[in-house]
Amino acid sequence: MLNQHTLEQLRSLRLDGFIAAMQDPACARTVAELDFDARLALLVQREIDWRDGKRLARLLKAAHLKVSGACMEDIDWRGSRGLNRDLITELAGCNWLRDGRSVLLTGATGCGKTWLACALGRQAARQGYSVLYTRASRLLEELHVAHGDGSFTRRLAQLARLDLIILDDFALAPIAPHERSDLLELLDDRVGTRSTIITSQLPVAAWHAWLGEPTVADAILDRIVHGSHKIALKGESLRRSRTDASA
Protein backbone atom coordinates (compact mmCIF):
# COMPACT_ATOMS: atom_id res chain seq x y z
CA MET A 1 0.00 0.00 0.00
CA LEU A 2 1.28 3.46 -0.87
CA ASN A 3 1.93 5.88 1.97
CA GLN A 4 0.31 9.31 1.73
CA HIS A 5 3.52 11.15 0.82
CA THR A 6 4.27 8.83 -2.10
CA LEU A 7 0.66 9.02 -3.19
CA GLU A 8 0.83 12.82 -3.29
CA GLN A 9 4.07 12.70 -5.26
CA LEU A 10 2.52 10.38 -7.84
CA ARG A 11 -0.48 12.68 -8.11
CA SER A 12 1.79 15.68 -8.64
CA LEU A 13 3.39 13.76 -11.51
CA ARG A 14 -0.11 12.95 -12.84
CA LEU A 15 0.54 9.22 -12.74
CA ASP A 16 -3.12 8.37 -12.21
CA GLY A 17 -2.88 4.99 -13.93
CA PHE A 18 0.04 4.05 -11.71
CA ILE A 19 -1.97 5.01 -8.62
CA ALA A 20 -5.05 3.11 -9.81
CA ALA A 21 -2.96 0.00 -10.37
CA MET A 22 -1.38 0.18 -6.93
CA GLN A 23 -4.77 0.68 -5.28
CA ASP A 24 -6.33 -2.24 -7.18
CA PRO A 25 -6.13 -5.24 -4.76
CA ALA A 26 -5.87 -7.78 -7.57
CA CYS A 27 -3.08 -5.85 -9.28
CA ALA A 28 -1.32 -5.21 -5.99
CA ARG A 29 -1.20 -8.95 -5.28
CA THR A 30 0.22 -9.62 -8.73
CA VAL A 31 2.81 -6.87 -8.34
CA ALA A 32 3.93 -8.25 -4.98
CA GLU A 33 4.79 -11.58 -6.62
CA LEU A 34 7.05 -10.05 -9.30
CA ASP A 35 10.68 -9.02 -9.27
CA PHE A 36 11.48 -5.31 -9.52
CA ASP A 37 11.88 -5.11 -13.32
CA ALA A 38 8.65 -7.01 -14.02
CA ARG A 39 6.80 -5.02 -11.37
CA LEU A 40 7.93 -1.71 -12.85
CA ALA A 41 7.06 -2.86 -16.39
CA LEU A 42 3.54 -3.82 -15.29
CA LEU A 43 2.91 -0.52 -13.54
CA VAL A 44 4.28 1.50 -16.47
CA GLN A 45 2.01 -0.44 -18.83
CA ARG A 46 -0.99 0.29 -16.61
CA GLU A 47 -0.12 3.99 -16.75
CA ILE A 48 0.13 3.86 -20.56
CA ASP A 49 -3.21 2.02 -20.81
CA TRP A 50 -4.80 4.60 -18.51
CA ARG A 51 -3.55 7.50 -20.61
CA ASP A 52 -4.60 5.82 -23.85
CA GLY A 53 -8.09 5.32 -22.45
CA LYS A 54 -8.36 8.93 -21.32
CA ARG A 55 -7.11 10.19 -24.69
CA LEU A 56 -9.59 8.01 -26.58
CA ALA A 57 -12.45 9.22 -24.42
CA ARG A 58 -11.41 12.83 -25.05
CA LEU A 59 -11.12 12.32 -28.82
CA LEU A 60 -14.48 10.55 -29.03
CA LYS A 61 -16.19 13.28 -27.02
CA ALA A 62 -14.81 15.93 -29.39
CA ALA A 63 -15.75 13.85 -32.46
CA HIS A 64 -19.53 14.03 -31.82
CA LEU A 65 -20.06 10.82 -33.77
CA LYS A 66 -23.70 10.38 -34.69
CA VAL A 67 -23.52 6.63 -34.07
CA SER A 68 -21.33 6.51 -30.99
CA GLY A 69 -21.39 2.72 -30.73
CA ALA A 70 -20.30 1.99 -34.29
CA CYS A 71 -17.03 0.06 -34.52
CA MET A 72 -15.17 -1.93 -37.15
CA GLU A 73 -15.61 -5.19 -35.24
CA ASP A 74 -19.41 -5.02 -35.69
CA ILE A 75 -19.54 -4.50 -39.48
CA ASP A 76 -22.37 -6.35 -41.22
CA TRP A 77 -20.57 -8.37 -43.91
CA ARG A 78 -23.62 -9.74 -45.72
CA GLY A 79 -22.69 -10.23 -49.37
CA SER A 80 -25.46 -8.06 -50.78
CA ARG A 81 -23.96 -4.87 -49.28
CA GLY A 82 -21.02 -4.66 -51.69
CA LEU A 83 -18.34 -4.37 -49.02
CA ASN A 84 -14.81 -5.38 -49.95
CA ARG A 85 -13.14 -7.07 -46.97
CA ASP A 86 -9.64 -6.32 -48.22
CA LEU A 87 -10.41 -2.61 -48.57
CA ILE A 88 -12.14 -2.37 -45.18
CA THR A 89 -9.21 -4.18 -43.55
CA GLU A 90 -6.84 -1.70 -45.19
CA LEU A 91 -8.91 1.24 -43.96
CA ALA A 92 -8.93 -0.19 -40.43
CA GLY A 93 -5.12 0.08 -40.46
CA CYS A 94 -5.48 3.87 -40.91
CA ASN A 95 -2.69 4.25 -43.49
CA TRP A 96 -5.11 6.35 -45.54
CA LEU A 97 -5.14 8.87 -42.71
CA ARG A 98 -1.37 9.01 -42.60
CA ASP A 99 -1.39 9.64 -46.35
CA GLY A 100 -4.11 12.32 -46.19
CA ARG A 101 -6.49 10.33 -48.41
CA SER A 102 -10.28 10.47 -48.31
CA VAL A 103 -13.12 7.93 -48.28
CA LEU A 104 -16.27 8.44 -50.35
CA LEU A 105 -19.29 6.42 -49.15
CA THR A 106 -22.34 6.35 -51.40
CA GLY A 107 -25.59 4.42 -51.43
CA ALA A 108 -29.32 4.64 -50.83
CA THR A 109 -30.76 5.97 -47.61
CA GLY A 110 -30.57 3.53 -44.72
CA CYS A 111 -27.87 1.31 -46.23
CA GLY A 112 -25.36 2.05 -43.48
CA LYS A 113 -23.22 4.90 -44.83
CA THR A 114 -23.34 6.96 -41.64
CA TRP A 115 -22.74 3.88 -39.46
CA LEU A 116 -19.66 2.86 -41.44
CA ALA A 117 -18.36 6.44 -41.48
CA CYS A 118 -18.68 6.60 -37.69
CA ALA A 119 -16.98 3.20 -37.32
CA LEU A 120 -14.05 4.52 -39.36
CA GLY A 121 -14.09 7.67 -37.22
CA ARG A 122 -13.90 5.62 -34.02
CA GLN A 123 -11.04 3.58 -35.49
CA ALA A 124 -9.21 6.81 -36.31
CA ALA A 125 -9.67 8.03 -32.72
CA ARG A 126 -8.30 4.72 -31.44
CA GLN A 127 -5.14 5.48 -33.40
CA GLY A 128 -4.90 8.93 -31.82
CA TYR A 129 -6.32 11.00 -34.69
CA SER A 130 -8.62 13.97 -34.09
CA VAL A 131 -12.06 13.51 -35.63
CA LEU A 132 -15.18 15.61 -36.22
CA TYR A 133 -18.53 14.35 -37.47
CA THR A 134 -20.95 16.85 -38.98
CA ARG A 135 -23.71 16.97 -41.54
CA ALA A 136 -22.45 18.76 -44.65
CA SER A 137 -25.33 21.24 -44.68
CA ARG A 138 -24.80 22.10 -41.02
CA LEU A 139 -21.10 22.79 -41.49
CA LEU A 140 -21.72 24.97 -44.55
CA GLU A 141 -24.32 26.93 -42.59
CA GLU A 142 -21.84 27.34 -39.74
CA LEU A 143 -19.23 28.71 -42.14
CA HIS A 144 -21.80 31.09 -43.65
CA VAL A 145 -22.58 32.49 -40.20
CA ALA A 146 -18.83 32.73 -39.48
CA HIS A 147 -18.47 35.14 -42.41
CA GLY A 148 -20.93 37.45 -40.70
CA ASP A 149 -19.33 37.49 -37.25
CA GLY A 150 -15.75 37.65 -38.50
CA SER A 151 -14.72 34.18 -37.29
CA PHE A 152 -14.52 32.48 -40.70
CA THR A 153 -10.72 32.49 -41.01
CA ARG A 154 -10.27 31.24 -37.45
CA ARG A 155 -12.87 28.48 -37.86
CA LEU A 156 -11.36 27.39 -41.17
CA ALA A 157 -7.96 27.12 -39.49
CA GLN A 158 -9.47 25.00 -36.70
CA LEU A 159 -11.03 22.65 -39.21
CA ALA A 160 -7.78 22.42 -41.19
CA ARG A 161 -6.00 21.05 -38.11
CA LEU A 162 -8.42 18.14 -37.69
CA ASP A 163 -7.00 14.84 -38.92
CA LEU A 164 -10.42 13.61 -40.09
CA ILE A 165 -13.68 15.35 -40.89
CA ILE A 166 -16.78 13.26 -41.61
CA LEU A 167 -19.17 15.13 -43.92
CA ASP A 168 -22.46 13.27 -43.72
CA ASP A 169 -25.41 13.67 -46.13
CA PHE A 170 -23.34 15.43 -48.78
CA ALA A 171 -25.34 16.72 -51.78
CA LEU A 172 -28.65 16.15 -50.03
CA ALA A 173 -30.04 19.62 -50.88
CA PRO A 174 -29.27 22.24 -53.55
CA ILE A 175 -26.05 24.14 -52.94
CA ALA A 176 -25.79 27.95 -52.99
CA PRO A 177 -22.90 29.83 -54.65
CA HIS A 178 -21.42 30.96 -51.32
CA GLU A 179 -21.57 27.36 -50.06
CA ARG A 180 -19.63 26.14 -53.10
CA SER A 181 -16.89 28.67 -52.35
CA ASP A 182 -16.74 27.74 -48.67
CA LEU A 183 -16.64 24.03 -49.53
CA LEU A 184 -13.70 24.65 -51.84
CA GLU A 185 -11.89 26.60 -49.11
CA LEU A 186 -12.50 23.80 -46.61
CA LEU A 187 -11.28 21.05 -48.91
CA ASP A 188 -8.34 23.01 -50.30
CA ASP A 189 -6.86 23.21 -46.79
CA ARG A 190 -7.07 19.42 -46.46
CA VAL A 191 -5.94 18.06 -49.81
CA GLY A 192 -2.93 15.76 -49.44
CA THR A 193 -2.46 16.45 -45.73
CA ARG A 194 -5.74 15.72 -43.94
CA SER A 195 -8.49 13.17 -44.58
CA THR A 196 -12.21 13.53 -45.19
CA ILE A 197 -15.02 10.98 -45.22
CA ILE A 198 -17.98 12.00 -47.36
CA THR A 199 -21.29 10.14 -47.36
CA SER A 200 -23.90 10.78 -50.01
CA GLN A 201 -27.02 9.28 -51.52
CA LEU A 202 -25.84 10.59 -54.89
CA PRO A 203 -23.23 8.54 -56.77
CA VAL A 204 -19.88 10.28 -57.18
CA ALA A 205 -20.50 10.63 -60.93
CA ALA A 206 -23.47 12.93 -60.17
CA TRP A 207 -21.60 15.33 -57.87
CA HIS A 208 -20.33 17.55 -60.68
CA ALA A 209 -23.87 18.27 -61.89
CA TRP A 210 -25.03 18.88 -58.30
CA LEU A 211 -22.25 21.42 -57.69
CA GLY A 212 -23.47 23.31 -60.74
CA GLU A 213 -20.78 25.83 -61.61
CA PRO A 214 -18.31 23.85 -63.78
CA THR A 215 -15.09 25.62 -62.83
CA VAL A 216 -15.67 25.40 -59.08
CA ALA A 217 -17.05 21.87 -59.44
CA ASP A 218 -13.88 20.78 -61.23
CA ALA A 219 -11.74 22.30 -58.46
CA ILE A 220 -13.76 20.70 -55.66
CA LEU A 221 -13.88 17.24 -57.21
CA ASP A 222 -10.19 17.37 -58.05
CA ARG A 223 -9.52 17.73 -54.31
CA ILE A 224 -11.76 14.91 -53.08
CA VAL A 225 -12.17 12.31 -55.82
CA HIS A 226 -8.68 11.59 -57.15
CA GLY A 227 -6.78 9.16 -54.95
CA SER A 228 -9.74 8.56 -52.62
CA HIS A 229 -11.17 5.22 -51.55
CA LYS A 230 -14.68 4.76 -52.98
CA ILE A 231 -17.28 2.49 -51.39
CA ALA A 232 -20.70 2.15 -53.03
CA LEU A 233 -22.97 0.39 -50.54
CA LYS A 234 -25.79 -1.71 -51.92
CA GLY A 235 -28.83 -3.56 -50.64
CA GLU A 236 -32.01 -2.67 -48.84
CA SER A 237 -32.31 -0.32 -45.91
CA LEU A 238 -30.76 -1.77 -42.76
CA ARG A 239 -33.24 0.25 -40.71
CA ARG A 240 -36.13 -1.43 -42.51
CA SER A 241 -34.50 -4.84 -42.04
CA ARG A 242 -34.19 -4.28 -38.27
CA THR A 243 -37.81 -3.09 -38.07
CA ASP A 244 -39.08 -6.12 -40.00
CA ALA A 245 -37.04 -8.48 -37.81
CA SER A 246 -38.55 -7.08 -34.64
CA ALA A 247 -42.10 -7.13 -35.97
Summary of the structure (lengths in Angstrom):
residues: 247
radius of gyration: 22.6
end to end distance: 55.8
largest distance: 71.3
contacts: 709
relative contact order: 0.13
helix: 60%
strand: 11%
